[in-house]
């Protein structure tokens, strides 16, 4: 999936509200999908798609969320950044750490 697969928001929240909006959407996503095992279903949730539509500005927020509460943010990160530093051999914990290191290397966290 690419960012083009998700609706783009014409009216992104102001910077001061960006984190609040992100955290509200992330909480809604987690609540609604906590019992789902399908990553595809989780990543097709409306709140997840809305987060992706917020674009590059939420990447540091997703990475900080990874530090606080590791979850399946991989699809969002790939869709937004167009990058995927994770190898097929990486397990979930390793994949989270690879993304966190990627964020540190880019100065995002």
ABEGO torsion letter per residue (X at the ends): XBAAABBBBABBBBAAAAAAAAAAAAAAAAAAAAABABAAAAAABAAAAAAAAAEAAAAAAAAAAAAABBBBAAAAAAAAAGBBABBAABBAAAAAAAAAAAAAAAGAX
